[in-house]
Amino acid sequence: MKKKNVMQRIILIMIALIAISAGVSYFILEPEKPWLAFYAACCGGVLIINLVIMLIFIRKNFK
């Protein structure tokens, strides 16, 4: 039970950090290179989706 909580907390922290960094990089890069800003935001979104799927499987398999 303790491993499950630690793993979930780590994944949630990673999701938050990726979301913050993707948002910041989007707003910093947007004036100069809008295509690069969109690409960086999409890459962050894909990473977040993968981590959410991981979180779902962890919750399902550790019951």
PDB file of N, CA, C, O and CB in Angstrom:
ATOM      1  N   MET A   1       0.820  -1.195   0.000  1.00  0.00           N
ATOM      2  CA  MET A   1       0.000   0.000   0.000  1.00  0.00           C
ATOM      3  C   MET A   1       0.862   1.257   0.000  1.00  0.00           C
ATOM      4  O   MET A   1       0.533   2.252  -0.645  1.00  0.00           O
ATOM      5  CB  MET A   1      -0.931  -0.001   1.200  1.00  0.00           C
ATOM      6  N   LYS A   2       1.961   1.193   0.728  1.00  0.00           N
ATOM      7  CA  LYS A   2       2.815   2.360   0.811  1.00  0.00           C
ATOM      8  C   LYS A   2       3.508   2.644  -0.518  1.00  0.00           C
ATOM      9  O   LYS A   2       3.685   3.800  -0.900  1.00  0.00           O
ATOM     10  CB  LYS A   2       3.842   2.175   1.908  1.00  0.00           C
ATOM     11  N   LYS A   3       3.906   1.554  -1.233  1.00  0.00           N
ATOM     12  CA  LYS A   3       4.546   1.735  -2.536  1.00  0.00           C
ATOM     13  C   LYS A   3       3.595   2.403  -3.516  1.00  0.00           C
ATOM     14  O   LYS A   3       4.004   3.242  -4.318  1.00  0.00           O
ATOM     15  CB  LYS A   3       5.020   0.388  -3.096  1.00  0.00           C
ATOM     16  N   LYS A   4       2.328   2.027  -3.447  1.00  0.00           N
ATOM     17  CA  LYS A   4       1.328   2.597  -4.348  1.00  0.00           C
ATOM     18  C   LYS A   4       1.211   4.096  -4.124  1.00  0.00           C
ATOM     19  O   LYS A   4       1.190   4.863  -5.086  1.00  0.00           O
ATOM     20  CB  LYS A   4      -0.037   1.918  -4.146  1.00  0.00           C
ATOM     21  N   ASN A   5       1.134   4.520  -2.878  1.00  0.00           N
ATOM     22  CA  ASN A   5       0.988   5.942  -2.584  1.00  0.00           C
ATOM     23  C   ASN A   5       2.223   6.733  -3.005  1.00  0.00           C
ATOM     24  O   ASN A   5       2.098   7.846  -3.516  1.00  0.00           O
ATOM     25  CB  ASN A   5       0.722   6.147  -1.099  1.00  0.00           C
ATOM     26  N   VAL A   6       3.393   6.178  -2.800  1.00  0.00           N
ATOM     27  CA  VAL A   6       4.626   6.872  -3.179  1.00  0.00           C
ATOM     28  C   VAL A   6       4.706   7.004  -4.697  1.00  0.00           C
ATOM     29  O   VAL A   6       5.046   8.070  -5.210  1.00  0.00           O
ATOM     30  CB  VAL A   6       5.867   6.123  -2.636  1.00  0.00           C
ATOM     31  N   MET A   7       4.398   5.934  -5.412  1.00  0.00           N
ATOM     32  CA  MET A   7       4.453   5.977  -6.872  1.00  0.00           C
ATOM     33  C   MET A   7       3.425   6.945  -7.438  1.00  0.00           C
ATOM     34  O   MET A   7       3.722   7.677  -8.382  1.00  0.00           O
ATOM     35  CB  MET A   7       4.231   4.586  -7.453  1.00  0.00           C
ATOM     36  N   GLN A   8       2.234   6.959  -6.881  1.00  0.00           N
ATOM     37  CA  GLN A   8       1.206   7.890  -7.345  1.00  0.00           C
ATOM     38  C   GLN A   8       1.611   9.333  -7.089  1.00  0.00           C
ATOM     39  O   GLN A   8       1.402  10.200  -7.937  1.00  0.00           O
ATOM     40  CB  GLN A   8      -0.127   7.596  -6.662  1.00  0.00           C
ATOM     41  N   ARG A   9       2.183   9.589  -5.939  1.00  0.00           N
ATOM     42  CA  ARG A   9       2.604  10.951  -5.604  1.00  0.00           C
ATOM     43  C   ARG A   9       3.714  11.424  -6.533  1.00  0.00           C
ATOM     44  O   ARG A   9       3.713  12.577  -6.965  1.00  0.00           O
ATOM     45  CB  ARG A   9       3.073  11.025  -4.146  1.00  0.00           C
ATOM     46  N   ILE A  10       4.661  10.541  -6.844  1.00  0.00           N
ATOM     47  CA  ILE A  10       5.750  10.901  -7.748  1.00  0.00           C
ATOM     48  C   ILE A  10       5.207  11.204  -9.139  1.00  0.00           C
ATOM     49  O   ILE A  10       5.620  12.180  -9.766  1.00  0.00           O
ATOM     50  CB  ILE A  10       6.793   9.774  -7.815  1.00  0.00           C
ATOM     51  N   ILE A  11       4.291  10.381  -9.623  1.00  0.00           N
ATOM     52  CA  ILE A  11       3.727  10.605 -10.954  1.00  0.00           C
ATOM     53  C   ILE A  11       2.914  11.893 -10.990  1.00  0.00           C
ATOM     54  O   ILE A  11       2.976  12.628 -11.976  1.00  0.00           O
ATOM     55  CB  ILE A  11       2.852   9.417 -11.371  1.00  0.00           C
ATOM     56  N   LEU A  12       2.155  12.180  -9.940  1.00  0.00           N
ATOM     57  CA  LEU A  12       1.383  13.423  -9.907  1.00  0.00           C
ATOM     58  C   LEU A  12       2.293  14.646  -9.880  1.00  0.00           C
ATOM     59  O   LEU A  12       1.989  15.657 -10.514  1.00  0.00           O
ATOM     60  CB  LEU A  12       0.457  13.437  -8.692  1.00  0.00           C
ATOM     61  N   ILE A  13       3.403  14.566  -9.156  1.00  0.00           N
ATOM     62  CA  ILE A  13       4.362  15.671  -9.137  1.00  0.00           C
ATOM     63  C   ILE A  13       4.987  15.852 -10.518  1.00  0.00           C
ATOM     64  O   ILE A  13       5.177  16.980 -10.972  1.00  0.00           O
ATOM     65  CB  ILE A  13       5.459  15.422  -8.079  1.00  0.00           C
ATOM     66  N   MET A  14       5.307  14.744 -11.183  1.00  0.00           N
ATOM     67  CA  MET A  14       5.869  14.834 -12.537  1.00  0.00           C
ATOM     68  C   MET A  14       4.871  15.454 -13.503  1.00  0.00           C
ATOM     69  O   MET A  14       5.254  16.252 -14.357  1.00  0.00           O
ATOM     70  CB  MET A  14       6.289  13.446 -13.040  1.00  0.00           C
ATOM     71  N   ILE A  15       3.598  15.100 -13.380  1.00  0.00           N
ATOM     72  CA  ILE A  15       2.559  15.678 -14.238  1.00  0.00           C
ATOM     73  C   ILE A  15       2.483  17.188 -14.018  1.00  0.00           C
ATOM     74  O   ILE A  15       2.398  17.955 -14.977  1.00  0.00           O
ATOM     75  CB  ILE A  15       1.180  15.019 -13.957  1.00  0.00           C
ATOM     76  N   ALA A  16       2.514  17.610 -12.762  1.00  0.00           N
ATOM     77  CA  ALA A  16       2.440  19.039 -12.466  1.00  0.00           C
ATOM     78  C   ALA A  16       3.652  19.785 -13.017  1.00  0.00           C
ATOM     79  O   ALA A  16       3.507  20.861 -13.598  1.00  0.00           O
ATOM     80  CB  ALA A  16       2.330  19.262 -10.958  1.00  0.00           C
ATOM     81  N   LEU A  17       4.838  19.224 -12.841  1.00  0.00           N
ATOM     82  CA  LEU A  17       6.045  19.887 -13.347  1.00  0.00           C
ATOM     83  C   LEU A  17       6.050  19.976 -14.869  1.00  0.00           C
ATOM     84  O   LEU A  17       6.438  21.002 -15.429  1.00  0.00           O
ATOM     85  CB  LEU A  17       7.289  19.147 -12.872  1.00  0.00           C
ATOM     86  N   ILE A  18       5.625  18.921 -15.535  1.00  0.00           N
ATOM     87  CA  ILE A  18       5.578  18.947 -16.998  1.00  0.00           C
ATOM     88  C   ILE A  18       4.546  19.954 -17.487  1.00  0.00           C
ATOM     89  O   ILE A  18       4.792  20.669 -18.458  1.00  0.00           O
ATOM     90  CB  ILE A  18       5.260  17.552 -17.552  1.00  0.00           C
ATOM     91  N   ALA A  19       3.393  20.017 -16.828  1.00  0.00           N
ATOM     92  CA  ALA A  19       2.364  20.977 -17.230  1.00  0.00           C
ATOM     93  C   ALA A  19       2.856  22.416 -17.065  1.00  0.00           C
ATOM     94  O   ALA A  19       2.635  23.257 -17.936  1.00  0.00           O
ATOM     95  CB  ALA A  19       1.084  20.760 -16.409  1.00  0.00           C
ATOM     96  N   ILE A  20       3.514  22.689 -15.958  1.00  0.00           N
ATOM     97  CA  ILE A  20       4.041  24.038 -15.722  1.00  0.00           C
ATOM     98  C   ILE A  20       5.111  24.383 -16.743  1.00  0.00           C
ATOM     99  O   ILE A  20       5.104  25.476 -17.309  1.00  0.00           O
ATOM    100  CB  ILE A  20       4.612  24.156 -14.302  1.00  0.00           C
ATOM    101  N   SER A  21       6.032  23.454 -16.982  1.00  0.00           N
ATOM    102  CA  SER A  21       7.120  23.746 -17.924  1.00  0.00           C
ATOM    103  C   SER A  21       6.604  23.865 -19.356  1.00  0.00           C
ATOM    104  O   SER A  21       7.119  24.684 -20.118  1.00  0.00           O
ATOM    105  CB  SER A  21       8.194  22.657 -17.848  1.00  0.00           C
ATOM    106  N   ALA A  22       5.608  23.077 -19.743  1.00  0.00           N
ATOM    107  CA  ALA A  22       5.039  23.196 -21.091  1.00  0.00           C
ATOM    108  C   ALA A  22       4.332  24.536 -21.262  1.00  0.00           C
ATOM    109  O   ALA A  22       4.453  25.179 -22.304  1.00  0.00           O
ATOM    110  CB  ALA A  22       4.057  22.040 -21.369  1.00  0.00           C
ATOM    111  N   GLY A  23       3.606  24.947 -20.249  1.00  0.00           N
ATOM    112  CA  GLY A  23       2.927  26.249 -20.313  1.00  0.00           C
ATOM    113  C   GLY A  23       3.902  27.414 -20.378  1.00  0.00           C
ATOM    114  O   GLY A  23       3.720  28.342 -21.166  1.00  0.00           O
ATOM    115  N   VAL A  24       4.928  27.362 -19.553  1.00  0.00           N
ATOM    116  CA  VAL A  24       5.921  28.436 -19.551  1.00  0.00           C
ATOM    117  C   VAL A  24       6.670  28.477 -20.876  1.00  0.00           C
ATOM    118  O   VAL A  24       6.888  29.552 -21.436  1.00  0.00           O
ATOM    119  CB  VAL A  24       6.909  28.255 -18.389  1.00  0.00           C
ATOM    120  N   SER A  25       7.061  27.318 -21.375  1.00  0.00           N
ATOM    121  CA  SER A  25       7.790  27.304 -22.645  1.00  0.00           C
ATOM    122  C   SER A  25       6.906  27.795 -23.789  1.00  0.00           C
ATOM    123  O   SER A  25       7.400  28.443 -24.713  1.00  0.00           O
ATOM    124  CB  SER A  25       8.311  25.890 -22.950  1.00  0.00           C
ATOM    125  N   TYR A  26       5.616  27.497 -23.743  1.00  0.00           N
ATOM    126  CA  TYR A  26       4.715  27.978 -24.786  1.00  0.00           C
ATOM    127  C   TYR A  26       4.661  29.503 -24.791  1.00  0.00           C
ATOM    128  O   TYR A  26       4.769  30.122 -25.850  1.00  0.00           O
ATOM    129  CB  TYR A  26       3.307  27.397 -24.591  1.00  0.00           C
ATOM    130  N   PHE A  27       4.495  30.109 -23.626  1.00  0.00           N
ATOM    131  CA  PHE A  27       4.360  31.564 -23.581  1.00  0.00           C
ATOM    132  C   PHE A  27       5.682  32.288 -23.823  1.00  0.00           C
ATOM    133  O   PHE A  27       5.684  33.435 -24.271  1.00  0.00           O
ATOM    134  CB  PHE A  27       3.794  31.984 -22.248  1.00  0.00           C
ATOM    135  N   ILE A  28       6.796  31.637 -23.534  1.00  0.00           N
ATOM    136  CA  ILE A  28       8.096  32.259 -23.800  1.00  0.00           C
ATOM    137  C   ILE A  28       8.433  32.187 -25.295  1.00  0.00           C
ATOM    138  O   ILE A  28       8.944  33.153 -25.860  1.00  0.00           O
ATOM    139  CB  ILE A  28       9.206  31.570 -22.966  1.00  0.00           C
ATOM    140  N   LEU A  29       8.152  31.063 -25.925  1.00  0.00           N
ATOM    141  CA  LEU A  29       8.520  30.870 -27.326  1.00  0.00           C
ATOM    142  C   LEU A  29       7.499  31.427 -28.311  1.00  0.00           C
ATOM    143  O   LEU A  29       7.824  31.600 -29.486  1.00  0.00           O
ATOM    144  CB  LEU A  29       8.716  29.413 -27.593  1.00  0.00           C
ATOM    145  N   GLU A  30       6.289  31.710 -27.875  1.00  0.00           N
ATOM    146  CA  GLU A  30       5.226  32.096 -28.799  1.00  0.00           C
ATOM    147  C   GLU A  30       5.535  33.346 -29.627  1.00  0.00           C
ATOM    148  O   GLU A  30       5.296  33.317 -30.835  1.00  0.00           O
ATOM    149  CB  GLU A  30       3.969  32.320 -28.031  1.00  0.00           C
ATOM    150  N   PRO A  31       6.045  34.428 -29.064  1.00  0.00           N
ATOM    151  CA  PRO A  31       6.279  35.618 -29.899  1.00  0.00           C
ATOM    152  C   PRO A  31       7.319  35.392 -30.994  1.00  0.00           C
ATOM    153  O   PRO A  31       7.174  35.925 -32.094  1.00  0.00           O
ATOM    154  CB  PRO A  31       6.718  36.773 -29.031  1.00  0.00           C
ATOM    155  N   GLU A  32       8.357  34.618 -30.716  1.00  0.00           N
ATOM    156  CA  GLU A  32       9.433  34.439 -31.689  1.00  0.00           C
ATOM    157  C   GLU A  32       9.124  33.337 -32.698  1.00  0.00           C
ATOM    158  O   GLU A  32       9.191  33.556 -33.907  1.00  0.00           O
ATOM    159  CB  GLU A  32      10.731  34.127 -30.974  1.00  0.00           C
ATOM    160  N   LYS A  33       8.791  32.171 -32.200  1.00  0.00           N
ATOM    161  CA  LYS A  33       8.561  31.010 -33.063  1.00  0.00           C
ATOM    162  C   LYS A  33       7.278  30.307 -32.635  1.00  0.00           C
ATOM    163  O   LYS A  33       7.319  29.415 -31.787  1.00  0.00           O
ATOM    164  CB  LYS A  33       9.767  30.028 -33.012  1.00  0.00           C
ATOM    165  N   PRO A  34       6.155  30.690 -33.199  1.00  0.00           N
ATOM    166  CA  PRO A  34       4.890  30.080 -32.753  1.00  0.00           C
ATOM    167  C   PRO A  34       4.804  28.578 -33.029  1.00  0.00           C
ATOM    168  O   PRO A  34       4.183  27.853 -32.252  1.00  0.00           O
ATOM    169  CB  PRO A  34       3.729  30.771 -33.425  1.00  0.00           C
ATOM    170  N   TRP A  35       5.407  28.096 -34.108  1.00  0.00           N
ATOM    171  CA  TRP A  35       5.353  26.662 -34.412  1.00  0.00           C
ATOM    172  C   TRP A  35       6.143  25.858 -33.387  1.00  0.00           C
ATOM    173  O   TRP A  35       5.741  24.753 -33.021  1.00  0.00           O
ATOM    174  CB  TRP A  35       5.895  26.391 -35.824  1.00  0.00           C
ATOM    175  N   LEU A  36       7.268  26.408 -32.921  1.00  0.00           N
ATOM    176  CA  LEU A  36       8.070  25.715 -31.917  1.00  0.00           C
ATOM    177  C   LEU A  36       7.358  25.718 -30.565  1.00  0.00           C
ATOM    178  O   LEU A  36       7.444  24.747 -29.812  1.00  0.00           O
ATOM    179  CB  LEU A  36       9.457  26.369 -31.791  1.00  0.00           C
ATOM    180  N   ALA A  37       6.662  26.803 -30.262  1.00  0.00           N
ATOM    181  CA  ALA A  37       5.897  26.869 -29.016  1.00  0.00           C
ATOM    182  C   ALA A  37       4.779  25.832 -29.011  1.00  0.00           C
ATOM    183  O   ALA A  37       4.548  25.154 -28.010  1.00  0.00           O
ATOM    184  CB  ALA A  37       5.314  28.277 -28.815  1.00  0.00           C
ATOM    185  N   PHE A  38       4.092  25.720 -30.138  1.00  0.00           N
ATOM    186  CA  PHE A  38       3.021  24.733 -30.244  1.00  0.00           C
ATOM    187  C   PHE A  38       3.575  23.309 -30.138  1.00  0.00           C
ATOM    188  O   PHE A  38       2.970  22.450 -29.497  1.00  0.00           O
ATOM    189  CB  PHE A  38       2.262  24.911 -31.569  1.00  0.00           C
ATOM    190  N   TYR A  39       4.714  23.068 -30.761  1.00  0.00           N
ATOM    191  CA  TYR A  39       5.349  21.750 -30.714  1.00  0.00           C
ATOM    192  C   TYR A  39       5.757  21.397 -29.279  1.00  0.00           C
ATOM    193  O   TYR A  39       5.538  20.271 -28.834  1.00  0.00           O
ATOM    194  CB  TYR A  39       6.582  21.713 -31.645  1.00  0.00           C
ATOM    195  N   ALA A  40       6.345  22.348 -28.561  1.00  0.00           N
ATOM    196  CA  ALA A  40       6.763  22.091 -27.180  1.00  0.00           C
ATOM    197  C   ALA A  40       5.555  21.815 -26.284  1.00  0.00           C
ATOM    198  O   ALA A  40       5.606  20.940 -25.420  1.00  0.00           O
ATOM    199  CB  ALA A  40       7.567  23.285 -26.631  1.00  0.00           C
ATOM    200  N   ALA A  41       4.466  22.564 -26.494  1.00  0.00           N
ATOM    201  CA  ALA A  41       3.260  22.343 -25.701  1.00  0.00           C
ATOM    202  C   ALA A  41       2.644  20.982 -26.011  1.00  0.00           C
ATOM    203  O   ALA A  41       2.155  20.301 -25.109  1.00  0.00           O
ATOM    204  CB  ALA A  41       2.241  23.457 -25.961  1.00  0.00           C
ATOM    205  N   CYS A  42       2.665  20.586 -27.273  1.00  0.00           N
ATOM    206  CA  CYS A  42       2.117  19.271 -27.645  1.00  0.00           C
ATOM    207  C   CYS A  42       2.955  18.135 -27.072  1.00  0.00           C
ATOM    208  O   CYS A  42       2.410  17.123 -26.633  1.00  0.00           O
ATOM    209  CB  CYS A  42       2.038  19.138 -29.171  1.00  0.00           C
ATOM    210  N   CYS A  43       4.266  18.294 -27.073  1.00  0.00           N
ATOM    211  CA  CYS A  43       5.133  17.269 -26.478  1.00  0.00           C
ATOM    212  C   CYS A  43       4.849  17.130 -24.983  1.00  0.00           C
ATOM    213  O   CYS A  43       4.801  16.014 -24.465  1.00  0.00           O
ATOM    214  CB  CYS A  43       6.624  17.617 -26.709  1.00  0.00           C
ATOM    215  N   GLY A  44       4.662  18.236 -24.295  1.00  0.00           N
ATOM    216  CA  GLY A  44       4.301  18.183 -22.878  1.00  0.00           C
ATOM    217  C   GLY A  44       2.957  17.502 -22.669  1.00  0.00           C
ATOM    218  O   GLY A  44       2.783  16.743 -21.717  1.00  0.00           O
ATOM    219  N   GLY A  45       2.008  17.773 -23.556  1.00  0.00           N
ATOM    220  CA  GLY A  45       0.697  17.136 -23.465  1.00  0.00           C
ATOM    221  C   GLY A  45       0.764  15.634 -23.651  1.00  0.00           C
ATOM    222  O   GLY A  45       0.081  14.883 -22.955  1.00  0.00           O
ATOM    223  N   VAL A  46       1.591  15.194 -24.593  1.00  0.00           N
ATOM    224  CA  VAL A  46       1.747  13.752 -24.821  1.00  0.00           C
ATOM    225  C   VAL A  46       2.375  13.083 -23.601  1.00  0.00           C
ATOM    226  O   VAL A  46       1.961  11.992 -23.209  1.00  0.00           O
ATOM    227  CB  VAL A  46       2.610  13.490 -26.077  1.00  0.00           C
ATOM    228  N   LEU A  47       3.360  13.723 -23.009  1.00  0.00           N
ATOM    229  CA  LEU A  47       3.966  13.165 -21.796  1.00  0.00           C
ATOM    230  C   LEU A  47       2.956  13.076 -20.656  1.00  0.00           C
ATOM    231  O   LEU A  47       2.938  12.096 -19.911  1.00  0.00           O
ATOM    232  CB  LEU A  47       5.165  14.012 -21.362  1.00  0.00           C
ATOM    233  N   ILE A  48       2.128  14.086 -20.523  1.00  0.00           N
ATOM    234  CA  ILE A  48       1.115  14.081 -19.466  1.00  0.00           C
ATOM    235  C   ILE A  48       0.105  12.959 -19.702  1.00  0.00           C
ATOM    236  O   ILE A  48      -0.286  12.269 -18.761  1.00  0.00           O
ATOM    237  CB  ILE A  48       0.392  15.447 -19.397  1.00  0.00           C
ATOM    238  N   ILE A  49      -0.318  12.775 -20.953  1.00  0.00           N
ATOM    239  CA  ILE A  49      -1.261  11.698 -21.259  1.00  0.00           C
ATOM    240  C   ILE A  49      -0.646  10.339 -20.921  1.00  0.00           C
ATOM    241  O   ILE A  49      -1.322   9.480 -20.355  1.00  0.00           O
ATOM    242  CB  ILE A  49      -1.675  11.744 -22.749  1.00  0.00           C
ATOM    243  N   ASN A  50       0.619  10.141 -21.259  1.00  0.00           N
ATOM    244  CA  ASN A  50       1.284   8.881 -20.931  1.00  0.00           C
ATOM    245  C   ASN A  50       1.369   8.656 -19.426  1.00  0.00           C
ATOM    246  O   ASN A  50       1.172   7.536 -18.954  1.00  0.00           O
ATOM    247  CB  ASN A  50       2.678   8.853 -21.534  1.00  0.00           C
ATOM    248  N   LEU A  51       1.656   9.698 -18.677  1.00  0.00           N
ATOM    249  CA  LEU A  51       1.735   9.557 -17.220  1.00  0.00           C
ATOM    250  C   LEU A  51       0.363   9.289 -16.609  1.00  0.00           C
ATOM    251  O   LEU A  51       0.261   8.543 -15.634  1.00  0.00           O
ATOM    252  CB  LEU A  51       2.344  10.814 -16.598  1.00  0.00           C
ATOM    253  N   VAL A  52      -0.682   9.878 -17.160  1.00  0.00           N
ATOM    254  CA  VAL A  52      -2.036   9.614 -16.655  1.00  0.00           C
ATOM    255  C   VAL A  52      -2.419   8.160 -16.912  1.00  0.00           C
ATOM    256  O   VAL A  52      -3.022   7.516 -16.054  1.00  0.00           O
ATOM    257  CB  VAL A  52      -3.065  10.565 -17.318  1.00  0.00           C
ATOM    258  N   ILE A  53      -2.073   7.643 -18.086  1.00  0.00           N
ATOM    259  CA  ILE A  53      -2.343   6.235 -18.370  1.00  0.00           C
ATOM    260  C   ILE A  53      -1.575   5.345 -17.398  1.00  0.00           C
ATOM    261  O   ILE A  53      -2.107   4.351 -16.903  1.00  0.00           O
ATOM    262  CB  ILE A  53      -1.967   5.890 -19.828  1.00  0.00           C
ATOM    263  N   MET A  54      -0.320   5.707 -17.127  1.00  0.00           N
ATOM    264  CA  MET A  54       0.461   4.961 -16.146  1.00  0.00           C
ATOM    265  C   MET A  54      -0.203   4.985 -14.770  1.00  0.00           C
ATOM    266  O   MET A  54      -0.250   3.972 -14.072  1.00  0.00           O
ATOM    267  CB  MET A  54       1.875   5.529 -16.054  1.00  0.00           C
ATOM    268  N   LEU A  55      -0.709   6.145 -14.396  1.00  0.00           N
ATOM    269  CA  LEU A  55      -1.362   6.298 -13.101  1.00  0.00           C
ATOM    270  C   LEU A  55      -2.615   5.421 -13.020  1.00  0.00           C
ATOM    271  O   LEU A  55      -2.887   4.823 -11.979  1.00  0.00           O
ATOM    272  CB  LEU A  55      -1.725   7.775 -12.856  1.00  0.00           C
ATOM    273  N   ILE A  56      -3.362   5.344 -14.096  1.00  0.00           N
ATOM    274  CA  ILE A  56      -4.566   4.496 -14.120  1.00  0.00           C
ATOM    275  C   ILE A  56      -4.185   3.026 -13.939  1.00  0.00           C
ATOM    276  O   ILE A  56      -4.827   2.307 -13.173  1.00  0.00           O
ATOM    277  CB  ILE A  56      -5.344   4.689 -15.451  1.00  0.00           C
ATOM    278  N   PHE A  57      -3.140   2.577 -14.645  1.00  0.00           N
ATOM    279  CA  PHE A  57      -2.721   1.183 -14.513  1.00  0.00           C
ATOM    280  C   PHE A  57      -2.159   0.884 -13.125  1.00  0.00           C
ATOM    281  O   PHE A  57      -2.361  -0.214 -12.606  1.00  0.00           O
ATOM    282  CB  PHE A  57      -1.683   0.849 -15.572  1.00  0.00           C
ATOM    283  N   ILE A  58      -1.467   1.826 -12.525  1.00  0.00           N
ATOM    284  CA  ILE A  58      -0.945   1.617 -11.178  1.00  0.00           C
ATOM    285  C   ILE A  58      -2.095   1.477 -10.189  1.00  0.00           C
ATOM    286  O   ILE A  58      -2.075   0.593  -9.333  1.00  0.00           O
ATOM    287  CB  ILE A  58      -0.016   2.779 -10.764  1.00  0.00           C
ATOM    288  N   ARG A  59      -3.089   2.337 -10.303  1.00  0.00           N
ATOM    289  CA  ARG A  59      -4.240   2.244  -9.401  1.00  0.00           C
ATOM    290  C   ARG A  59      -4.994   0.934  -9.599  1.00  0.00           C
ATOM    291  O   ARG A  59      -5.496   0.353  -8.637  1.00  0.00           O
ATOM    292  CB  ARG A  59      -5.185   3.428  -9.618  1.00  0.00           C
ATOM    293  N   LYS A  60      -5.073   0.473 -10.833  1.00  0.00           N
ATOM    294  CA  LYS A  60      -5.818  -0.751 -11.128  1.00  0.00           C
ATOM    295  C   LYS A  60      -5.068  -1.990 -10.640  1.00  0.00           C
ATOM    296  O   LYS A  60      -5.689  -2.902 -10.094  1.00  0.00           O
ATOM    297  CB  LYS A  60      -6.085  -0.860 -12.631  1.00  0.00           C
ATOM    298  N   ASN A  61      -3.770  -2.044 -10.821  1.00  0.00           N
ATOM    299  CA  ASN A  61      -3.008  -3.263 -10.533  1.00  0.00           C
ATOM    300  C   ASN A  61      -2.564  -3.396  -9.083  1.00  0.00           C
ATOM    301  O   ASN A  61      -2.202  -4.496  -8.665  1.00  0.00           O
ATOM    302  CB  ASN A  61      -1.807  -3.313 -11.410  1.00  0.00           C
ATOM    303  N   PHE A  62      -2.576  -2.339  -8.311  1.00  0.00           N
ATOM    304  CA  PHE A  62      -2.135  -2.422  -6.925  1.00  0.00           C
ATOM    305  C   PHE A  62      -3.283  -2.637  -5.954  1.00  0.00           C
ATOM    306  O   PHE A  62      -3.101  -2.462  -4.749  1.00  0.00           O
ATOM    307  CB  PHE A  62      -1.389  -1.177  -6.551  1.00  0.00           C
ATOM    308  N   LYS A  63      -4.450  -3.007  -6.438  1.00  0.00           N
ATOM    309  CA  LYS A  63      -5.583  -3.230  -5.523  1.00  0.00           C
ATOM    310  C   LYS A  63      -5.472  -4.564  -4.832  1.00  0.00           C
ATOM    311  O   LYS A  63      -6.335  -4.917  -4.029  1.00  0.00           O
ATOM    312  CB  LYS A  63      -6.908  -3.152  -6.273  1.00  0.00           C
TER     313      LYS A  63
END
